[in-house]
Amino acid sequence: MPNIVLSTLNARYAHASLGLRYLLANLGELQPEAVLREFVIGQKTEDLAEAILAESPRIVGFGVYIWNVEETRRLVAQLRVLRPDLLIVLGGPEVSHETDQQPICALADHVITGWGDVSFAELCRQLLAGERPAQKVIPGRQPPLDELALPYRLYGDEDIARRYLYVEASRGCPFKCEFCLSALDRTAWPFALDRFMAELETLYQRGARQFKFVDRTFNLKVDTSLAILQFFLDKLEAAPDDPVFAHFELVPDHLPERLKAMIVRFPPGSLQFEIGIQSFDPEVQARISRRQKNDAAEANLRWLREHTSAHLHVDLIAGLPGESVDQFARGFDKLVALGPQEIQFGILKRLRGAPIARHTKAFGLRFSPDPPYNVLATDAIDFATFQRLTRFARYWDLVANSGRYGRTLPLLLGDAPFANFLAFSDWLFEATSKTHAFAQERLVHLIHEHLASRGIDAGPALSADYHGGGGRARLAFDPEDLALPTPKRRRDGALPKRQARHLAAGA
């Protein structure tokens, strides 16, 4: 039986925890005494407790995040009842700040704040030796990166076959955007490139084909970016029938010519860039300490869309201090015109420890007391409007980001994308009173009904989108002689389904 169980509740099965694997890799001589037990949010608390207690551990370490803190709290509380002698250690961003205010921290024996890679191992050695540190809250020690054992060998065959593999060439961020916890970092710290590239090669040789880089600023150090991109390009050119998919977070206003020359060589379906714009309003950007050259960011987005095959996932945040709906709408419409495949419409959240909290009083920020701590109202946007925006975000994900409606979306957006989609969002909620669990055929008919009420004949576009995506039901507005498509063979490969739909729509 292991002495140590490392556990967390992932948002989805496809998300393999990089943090837990770092902890396990750095346990040193204790590693044979530890096991990973990953779960998924939504599982029954009793089942999770049963699985952990079946290991008969002395110590359980939980990774706590904004998406799992409530369910982890219930699990910790249940373990505390069932095994009062069990030593429970918490770590992760959600419990690294405001620990004295959190019920889950009150239930734990110890909380490690900040970096836990080596601090968790040090604590385990003390606890297993019968020594209890005097302090409950232990500041994590940040070692030089070359002292860390890398975790990638701890991805199992099942992880490689079925899950996203999270990797990082660097940690930290030099920028100070106040909505982000990375604003607390002093800089970005790179891992030794040769060592990291050797780990990538091993993962590739083991069959890994989906890589998600969690670096906050992948393109900040261009020489490193080029080396990593060259690695993937070499694999693609050597085996063009064996696709690879790599995801990177890109700084939008930093795209030198050397990087462009490399990116343009990648084939369709191999690159995804997550690009944080957040706001196009200079006053709002300055207020939240976000340095961004908007002209350069726009030019780079336009170039990426027009000259490369990269899939672009671009972030905007509604509810930033002092930003009105009209200001947000102008930024949204500008971004739609630039044509990224996906726009992530986010609502501002108050991450524990993030500097955005300093604006609370001055700009009337009212955050939900419960995770994910989304803003409910500001002095510029009232609660009722935020409810509308939240529904907009959900429907935008269902319709625009899904990649299912490439022909219909332009009809829906017209020449005023934000206003027209908000009108659709309001109509859809009034008609259905729901934001989830739409059958695809039902949603297609609802979009058709809405556009018909605006005098737009969307039948041909909707039919082409639906059947082109493999839909086989006969729609109410389909021509009687329409031949229904044969079922599509399921496509396995490196490209995730949503990105594959966008790629097919753009072909």
Legacy VTK file of the C-alpha trace (Angstrom):
# vtk DataFile Version 3.0
C-alpha trace
ASCII
DATASET POLYDATA
POINTS 507 float
0.000 0.000 0.000
1.343 3.475 -0.825
2.070 5.959 1.926
1.213 8.909 -0.332
-1.690 9.496 -2.701
-1.469 12.453 -5.077
-4.894 13.455 -6.316
-6.904 16.108 -8.103
-10.223 16.536 -9.875
-9.605 17.468 -13.499
-12.153 19.468 -15.473
-12.322 16.664 -18.054
-10.855 13.227 -18.511
-8.805 14.527 -21.465
-6.893 16.853 -19.140
-3.969 15.021 -17.541
-2.591 16.850 -14.510
0.906 18.222 -15.141
1.148 19.537 -11.572
0.641 16.146 -9.929
3.236 14.596 -12.172
5.760 17.259 -11.166
5.106 16.434 -7.512
5.533 12.714 -8.111
8.675 13.193 -10.207
10.298 15.227 -7.435
9.505 12.915 -4.500
12.962 11.380 -4.771
13.338 8.284 -2.620
9.634 8.520 -1.672
8.454 8.045 -5.243
7.962 4.254 -4.910
5.684 4.978 -1.937
3.341 7.252 -3.920
0.562 6.832 -6.490
-1.437 9.208 -8.693
-5.210 9.104 -8.489
-6.861 11.516 -10.910
-10.608 12.056 -11.016
-13.021 14.237 -12.988
-15.364 16.862 -11.573
-18.925 15.630 -11.320
-18.056 12.231 -9.890
-19.801 11.189 -6.687
-17.889 12.257 -3.577
-18.355 8.885 -1.874
-16.851 7.098 -4.864
-13.784 9.332 -4.787
-13.345 8.812 -1.053
-13.677 5.063 -1.507
-10.991 5.013 -4.212
-8.544 7.019 -2.091
-9.146 5.119 1.124
-8.724 1.803 -0.689
-5.041 2.720 -0.977
-4.749 3.064 2.841
-2.421 6.087 2.553
-0.915 8.070 5.396
-0.791 11.296 3.353
-3.080 12.617 0.623
-2.016 15.650 -1.409
-4.680 17.488 -3.401
-4.161 19.894 -6.293
-6.786 22.611 -5.809
-7.951 24.868 -8.653
-10.786 27.282 -9.277
-12.773 24.619 -11.152
-12.506 21.909 -8.482
-12.286 23.677 -5.122
-15.912 23.099 -4.090
-15.922 19.398 -4.967
-12.480 18.932 -3.424
-13.711 20.597 -0.223
-16.561 18.090 0.015
-14.124 15.236 -0.575
-11.692 16.512 2.063
-14.527 16.927 4.555
-15.662 13.368 3.953
-12.142 11.982 4.304
-11.760 13.912 7.542
-14.838 12.127 8.920
-13.870 8.678 7.668
-10.137 8.784 8.459
-9.408 11.420 11.145
-5.777 10.282 11.247
-5.220 10.881 7.507
-2.778 13.719 6.822
-4.244 16.014 4.184
-2.023 18.469 2.299
-3.367 21.053 -0.158
-1.574 22.945 -2.906
-2.316 24.754 -6.129
-3.279 28.287 -7.193
-6.685 28.336 -5.515
-5.229 27.779 -2.041
-2.052 29.810 -2.493
-3.769 33.033 -1.392
-6.367 34.014 1.214
-5.889 30.688 2.975
-7.388 32.015 6.214
-10.702 32.677 4.447
-11.235 29.275 2.851
-13.213 26.394 4.421
-11.140 23.826 2.546
-7.944 25.152 4.132
-9.489 24.912 7.601
-10.083 21.194 6.974
-6.509 20.438 5.892
-3.457 19.633 8.006
-1.122 21.678 5.825
-1.323 24.029 2.852
1.642 24.657 0.548
1.380 27.996 -1.232
3.071 28.792 -4.523
5.598 26.362 -5.954
5.106 22.892 -4.518
7.495 20.793 -6.622
10.126 20.274 -3.923
8.271 21.620 -0.876
5.719 18.810 -0.971
8.489 16.205 -0.907
10.198 17.953 2.013
6.926 18.039 3.952
6.217 14.365 3.254
9.628 13.378 4.609
8.875 15.212 7.840
5.376 13.791 8.204
6.407 10.198 7.512
9.185 10.574 10.087
6.606 11.579 12.680
7.613 15.253 12.676
4.838 17.843 12.394
5.885 21.310 11.210
4.718 24.049 13.534
3.187 26.073 10.731
0.079 24.949 8.900
0.618 27.180 5.867
3.994 26.523 4.262
5.362 28.916 1.611
6.564 26.846 -1.319
10.253 27.040 -2.146
11.127 27.995 -5.716
14.233 26.081 -6.801
16.281 26.736 -9.940
14.556 24.919 -12.786
17.586 22.753 -13.493
17.117 21.195 -10.040
13.625 19.946 -10.882
13.027 16.428 -12.112
10.885 16.673 -15.253
7.576 14.791 -15.172
7.002 13.689 -18.742
7.951 10.027 -18.315
5.017 9.832 -15.892
2.531 10.247 -18.712
1.282 6.701 -19.197
0.378 4.927 -22.415
-3.310 5.734 -21.822
-2.441 9.423 -21.392
-0.490 9.445 -24.636
-3.269 7.671 -26.519
-6.282 9.590 -25.230
-5.388 12.782 -23.379
-3.835 16.200 -23.889
-0.184 16.172 -22.883
0.680 19.414 -21.121
4.287 20.532 -21.443
6.204 23.693 -20.563
9.419 25.163 -21.934
9.298 27.968 -19.358
7.497 29.119 -16.232
6.345 32.527 -15.154
5.497 35.672 -17.084
7.152 39.092 -17.320
3.850 40.907 -17.890
1.654 42.337 -15.136
-1.921 41.967 -16.436
-3.913 42.350 -13.240
-6.644 39.794 -13.940
-4.009 37.036 -14.076
-2.093 35.338 -11.259
1.010 35.446 -13.449
1.083 39.176 -12.692
2.732 38.134 -9.413
5.712 36.580 -11.210
8.874 38.623 -11.458
9.842 37.254 -14.852
9.731 34.115 -17.001
12.184 31.312 -16.263
13.226 28.974 -19.126
14.006 25.303 -18.752
17.292 24.208 -20.318
16.394 23.833 -23.978
18.404 20.676 -24.743
16.934 18.899 -21.752
13.404 19.909 -22.659
13.799 18.943 -26.319
15.032 15.501 -25.288
11.796 15.043 -23.304
9.717 16.083 -26.335
11.578 13.565 -28.483
10.900 10.783 -25.973
7.205 11.623 -25.860
7.029 11.661 -29.645
8.797 8.312 -29.928
6.294 6.878 -27.434
3.458 7.933 -29.754
2.447 11.371 -28.451
0.885 13.525 -31.171
-1.008 16.219 -29.232
1.084 18.705 -27.258
-0.347 21.615 -25.293
2.248 24.148 -24.143
1.241 25.967 -20.969
3.940 28.655 -21.290
2.374 32.090 -20.817
4.691 33.722 -23.352
5.790 31.112 -25.878
7.039 33.611 -28.472
8.846 35.947 -26.074
12.248 34.341 -26.642
12.277 33.811 -30.392
15.307 31.507 -30.597
13.596 29.046 -28.255
10.313 29.352 -30.159
12.072 28.587 -33.431
13.816 25.534 -32.008
10.556 24.077 -30.720
8.648 24.829 -33.915
11.495 23.295 -35.951
11.150 20.112 -33.891
7.499 19.738 -34.867
8.098 20.803 -38.461
10.801 18.165 -38.850
8.380 15.501 -37.624
5.652 16.655 -40.010
7.975 16.784 -42.996
9.508 13.402 -42.226
6.095 11.728 -41.836
3.402 13.855 -43.563
0.822 11.090 -43.083
1.424 11.020 -39.323
-0.014 14.370 -38.144
1.052 16.268 -35.027
-0.950 18.988 -33.269
0.724 21.620 -31.064
-0.942 24.396 -29.052
0.885 27.542 -27.913
-0.038 30.774 -26.111
1.157 33.655 -28.262
1.907 37.252 -27.280
-0.152 39.097 -29.926
2.095 42.074 -30.663
5.411 40.222 -30.938
5.753 38.331 -34.208
9.150 39.006 -35.798
9.886 37.971 -39.376
11.965 34.949 -38.374
8.981 33.526 -36.518
6.598 34.300 -39.364
8.857 32.492 -41.813
8.659 29.363 -39.662
4.921 29.484 -38.904
3.963 29.817 -42.553
5.578 26.442 -43.299
3.200 24.447 -41.095
0.451 22.471 -42.836
-3.238 22.857 -41.962
-4.326 21.145 -38.755
-0.957 21.203 -37.025
-0.764 24.531 -35.132
-3.103 26.299 -32.740
-2.334 29.673 -31.184
-4.192 30.922 -28.129
-3.899 34.703 -28.241
-4.962 36.974 -25.406
-6.329 40.314 -26.579
-8.682 40.783 -23.574
-9.502 44.389 -24.541
-8.753 46.719 -27.432
-9.474 49.817 -25.341
-6.219 51.660 -24.477
-7.617 53.205 -21.274
-8.799 49.847 -19.998
-5.491 48.236 -20.927
-3.556 50.891 -19.006
-5.866 50.537 -16.014
-5.135 46.810 -15.682
-1.396 47.183 -16.441
-1.672 45.393 -19.778
1.037 46.391 -22.233
-0.194 45.766 -25.756
0.496 47.538 -29.033
-2.930 47.293 -30.593
-1.849 48.174 -34.132
0.810 45.453 -34.078
-1.592 42.941 -32.503
-4.208 43.607 -35.200
-1.652 43.391 -37.985
-0.306 40.112 -36.631
-3.752 38.565 -36.274
-4.602 39.610 -39.821
-1.337 38.191 -41.128
-1.797 34.892 -39.281
-5.311 34.518 -40.655
-4.437 35.452 -44.228
-1.033 33.832 -44.664
-0.917 30.774 -42.402
-2.944 27.669 -41.649
-2.723 28.141 -37.879
-5.955 27.816 -35.922
-6.472 31.022 -33.917
-8.252 31.001 -30.548
-8.425 34.609 -29.332
-9.530 35.742 -25.859
-11.648 38.771 -24.901
-12.812 39.565 -21.366
-16.068 41.368 -20.530
-16.335 43.215 -17.222
-12.865 44.731 -16.945
-12.787 47.805 -14.668
-14.443 50.773 -16.312
-15.215 49.055 -19.624
-18.799 49.509 -20.795
-20.794 47.207 -23.047
-20.309 49.635 -25.936
-16.534 49.621 -25.448
-16.484 45.829 -25.292
-18.743 45.599 -28.349
-16.381 47.734 -30.419
-13.497 45.447 -29.526
-15.580 42.367 -30.253
-16.625 43.631 -33.687
-13.022 44.531 -34.491
-11.928 41.024 -33.566
-14.686 39.386 -35.622
-13.512 41.387 -38.625
-10.013 39.965 -38.172
-11.469 36.489 -38.664
-10.008 34.148 -36.005
-11.589 30.710 -36.031
-12.590 31.040 -32.362
-13.227 33.960 -30.036
-13.243 32.998 -26.375
-15.759 35.380 -24.795
-14.795 35.372 -21.124
-16.361 37.071 -18.110
-13.905 38.647 -15.661
-13.108 36.468 -12.644
-11.466 37.473 -9.391
-8.740 34.884 -9.043
-7.525 34.713 -5.459
-4.375 36.812 -5.189
-4.758 38.548 -8.567
-4.170 42.337 -8.409
-7.480 43.072 -10.193
-9.071 43.224 -6.722
-7.500 46.649 -6.148
-10.117 48.148 -8.507
-13.088 46.753 -6.600
-14.152 49.916 -4.830
-13.231 52.472 -7.474
-15.146 50.711 -10.253
-17.909 49.019 -8.281
-16.760 45.481 -9.038
-19.098 42.944 -7.456
-17.854 39.385 -7.709
-19.673 36.159 -6.984
-18.594 34.752 -3.602
-18.495 31.264 -5.122
-16.104 29.787 -7.699
-15.311 30.793 -10.378
-15.783 34.231 -8.739
-17.122 35.862 -11.913
-17.999 39.529 -11.828
-21.751 40.079 -11.341
-21.883 43.856 -11.786
-19.664 46.888 -12.228
-20.307 50.616 -12.256
-20.435 50.357 -16.067
-22.489 47.135 -16.489
-25.380 46.072 -14.265
-26.252 42.541 -13.131
-29.068 42.014 -15.649
-26.737 42.902 -18.507
-24.065 40.528 -17.214
-26.661 37.764 -17.271
-27.269 38.551 -20.935
-23.528 38.591 -21.638
-23.051 35.251 -19.890
-25.729 33.715 -22.114
-24.121 35.373 -25.149
-20.827 33.679 -24.234
-22.474 30.276 -23.915
-24.388 30.550 -27.194
-21.332 31.937 -28.976
-19.449 28.807 -27.977
-22.283 26.588 -29.205
-22.684 28.323 -32.545
-19.592 30.285 -33.573
-16.768 28.445 -31.830
-18.176 25.000 -32.527
-17.168 25.195 -36.186
-20.548 23.787 -37.230
-21.988 26.940 -38.821
-19.380 28.322 -41.203
-21.928 29.319 -43.868
-24.674 30.447 -41.501
-22.640 32.522 -39.060
-22.080 35.457 -41.472
-25.859 35.665 -41.948
-26.362 35.696 -38.190
-23.731 38.384 -37.568
-24.378 40.691 -40.535
-22.645 44.059 -40.407
-23.074 44.447 -36.625
-21.756 41.194 -35.105
-22.063 41.994 -31.403
-25.493 43.632 -31.625
-26.915 40.954 -33.897
-25.615 38.035 -31.883
-26.816 39.633 -28.643
-30.272 39.947 -30.198
-30.118 36.269 -31.191
-28.949 35.339 -27.692
-31.824 37.238 -26.056
-34.311 35.652 -28.465
-32.953 32.134 -27.965
-33.146 32.349 -24.188
-36.660 33.785 -24.309
-37.723 30.981 -26.656
-36.128 28.098 -24.728
-35.223 29.253 -21.177
-32.074 27.154 -21.443
-28.381 27.538 -22.258
-27.333 23.874 -22.340
-28.409 20.488 -23.672
-29.537 21.575 -27.141
-29.934 18.720 -29.591
-28.137 19.712 -32.779
-31.250 19.430 -34.969
-33.229 21.553 -32.494
-30.583 24.282 -32.495
-30.477 24.327 -36.305
-34.242 24.867 -36.443
-34.079 27.606 -33.813
-31.402 29.480 -35.750
-33.540 29.145 -38.878
-36.578 30.481 -37.046
-34.675 33.478 -35.679
-33.156 34.420 -39.010
-36.532 34.042 -40.715
-37.949 36.549 -38.210
-35.293 38.968 -39.482
-36.300 38.312 -43.081
-33.240 36.200 -43.867
-33.574 32.930 -45.784
-30.926 30.817 -44.102
-32.280 27.451 -45.238
-29.620 26.622 -47.851
-26.737 27.732 -45.604
-28.058 25.878 -42.560
-28.756 22.744 -44.559
-25.260 22.789 -46.036
-23.695 23.344 -42.601
-25.724 20.637 -40.907
-25.410 17.949 -43.560
-21.843 18.925 -44.414
-20.975 18.201 -40.797
-22.488 14.727 -41.027
-26.039 15.487 -39.794
-28.432 12.894 -41.244
-31.873 13.968 -40.033
-34.154 15.613 -42.605
-34.625 19.250 -41.613
-38.045 20.893 -41.835
-36.767 23.317 -44.482
-34.785 20.782 -46.542
-35.915 20.227 -50.149
-37.918 17.022 -50.499
-35.487 15.552 -53.012
-32.388 16.197 -50.870
-30.216 13.109 -50.635
-29.117 12.576 -47.048
-25.375 12.014 -46.550
-23.988 8.622 -45.696
-22.522 8.313 -42.203
-18.952 9.562 -41.972
-16.263 7.208 -40.829
-14.911 8.300 -37.462
-11.594 10.075 -37.958
-8.856 9.367 -35.456
-5.801 11.584 -35.514
-3.917 14.333 -33.784
-6.375 17.136 -34.558
-9.108 17.759 -31.934
-12.697 17.556 -33.224
-13.582 21.247 -32.981
-10.433 22.333 -34.801
-11.117 19.666 -37.440
-14.567 21.169 -38.071
-13.104 24.646 -38.512
-10.495 23.250 -40.865
-13.134 21.477 -42.952
-15.321 24.602 -43.059
-12.414 26.679 -44.344
-11.375 24.190 -46.994
LINES 1 508
507 0 1 2 3 4 5 6 7 8 9 10 11 12 13 14 15 16 17 18 19 20 21 22 23 24 25 26 27 28 29 30 31 32 33 34 35 36 37 38 39 40 41 42 43 44 45 46 47 48 49 50 51 52 53 54 55 56 57 58 59 60 61 62 63 64 65 66 67 68 69 70 71 72 73 74 75 76 77 78 79 80 81 82 83 84 85 86 87 88 89 90 91 92 93 94 95 96 97 98 99 100 101 102 103 104 105 106 107 108 109 110 111 112 113 114 115 116 117 118 119 120 121 122 123 124 125 126 127 128 129 130 131 132 133 134 135 136 137 138 139 140 141 142 143 144 145 146 147 148 149 150 151 152 153 154 155 156 157 158 159 160 161 162 163 164 165 166 167 168 169 170 171 172 173 174 175 176 177 178 179 180 181 182 183 184 185 186 187 188 189 190 191 192 193 194 195 196 197 198 199 200 201 202 203 204 205 206 207 208 209 210 211 212 213 214 215 216 217 218 219 220 221 222 223 224 225 226 227 228 229 230 231 232 233 234 235 236 237 238 239 240 241 242 243 244 245 246 247 248 249 250 251 252 253 254 255 256 257 258 259 260 261 262 263 264 265 266 267 268 269 270 271 272 273 274 275 276 277 278 279 280 281 282 283 284 285 286 287 288 289 290 291 292 293 294 295 296 297 298 299 300 301 302 303 304 305 306 307 308 309 310 311 312 313 314 315 316 317 318 319 320 321 322 323 324 325 326 327 328 329 330 331 332 333 334 335 336 337 338 339 340 341 342 343 344 345 346 347 348 349 350 351 352 353 354 355 356 357 358 359 360 361 362 363 364 365 366 367 368 369 370 371 372 373 374 375 376 377 378 379 380 381 382 383 384 385 386 387 388 389 390 391 392 393 394 395 396 397 398 399 400 401 402 403 404 405 406 407 408 409 410 411 412 413 414 415 416 417 418 419 420 421 422 423 424 425 426 427 428 429 430 431 432 433 434 435 436 437 438 439 440 441 442 443 444 445 446 447 448 449 450 451 452 453 454 455 456 457 458 459 460 461 462 463 464 465 466 467 468 469 470 471 472 473 474 475 476 477 478 479 480 481 482 483 484 485 486 487 488 489 490 491 492 493 494 495 496 497 498 499 500 501 502 503 504 505 506
